[in-house]
């Protein structure tokens, strides 16, 4: 356990050293399905800044 506690600070520093800057938006949709894409486009057309987060390889499609 003590060895883990000695390594933990180095891991935390290494994991944040190359962190991407945060993305700021008014609307964030976590859905890459067709409904998520449509909702993202609708919010953007209304003048909001939007972010679409999709975890699958086929954004906007099933499969």
C-alpha positions as CSV (number, residue, x, y, z in Angstrom):
1,X,0.0,0.0,0.0
2,X,2.8,2.4,0.8
3,X,4.4,1.8,-2.6
4,X,1.1,2.8,-4.2
5,X,0.9,6.0,-2.2
6,X,4.5,6.9,-3.2
7,X,3.7,6.4,-6.9
8,X,0.3,8.2,-6.9
9,X,1.6,11.8,-7.0
10,X,3.7,11.0,-10.1
11,X,0.8,9.4,-11.8
12,X,-1.4,12.4,-11.1
13,X,1.2,14.8,-12.5
14,X,1.8,12.7,-15.6
15,X,-2.0,12.4,-16.3
16,X,-2.5,16.2,-16.2
17,X,0.6,17.2,-18.0
18,X,-0.8,16.6,-21.5
19,X,-4.4,17.4,-20.7
20,X,-6.5,19.0,-23.4
21,X,-7.9,22.4,-22.6
22,X,-11.6,22.3,-21.7
23,X,-14.2,22.9,-24.4
24,X,-16.7,25.5,-23.4
25,X,-20.2,25.5,-24.9
26,X,-23.7,26.4,-23.8
27,X,-25.2,23.1,-24.9
28,X,-23.4,19.7,-24.6
29,X,-25.1,16.6,-26.1
30,X,-23.8,13.2,-25.2
31,X,-25.4,11.2,-27.9
32,X,-24.1,10.4,-31.4
33,X,-27.4,8.9,-32.6
34,X,-29.5,10.7,-35.3
35,X,-31.6,12.3,-32.6
36,X,-28.5,13.7,-30.9
37,X,-27.2,15.1,-34.2
38,X,-30.5,16.8,-35.0
39,X,-30.7,18.3,-31.5
40,X,-27.2,19.6,-31.9
41,X,-28.0,21.2,-35.2
42,X,-31.2,22.7,-33.8
43,X,-29.4,24.3,-30.9
44,X,-26.7,25.7,-33.2
45,X,-29.4,27.2,-35.5
46,X,-30.8,29.0,-32.5
47,X,-27.5,30.6,-31.9
48,X,-26.1,28.5,-29.1
49,X,-22.6,27.2,-28.9
50,X,-22.8,23.4,-29.0
51,X,-20.6,20.4,-28.4
52,X,-21.6,16.9,-29.6
53,X,-19.9,14.0,-27.7
54,X,-20.1,10.7,-29.4
55,X,-18.4,7.5,-28.2
56,X,-19.3,5.3,-31.1
57,X,-17.6,5.1,-34.5
58,X,-20.7,6.0,-36.5
59,X,-21.9,9.4,-35.5
60,X,-25.4,10.0,-36.8
61,X,-25.9,6.4,-37.7
62,X,-26.7,3.1,-36.2
63,X,-24.1,0.5,-36.4
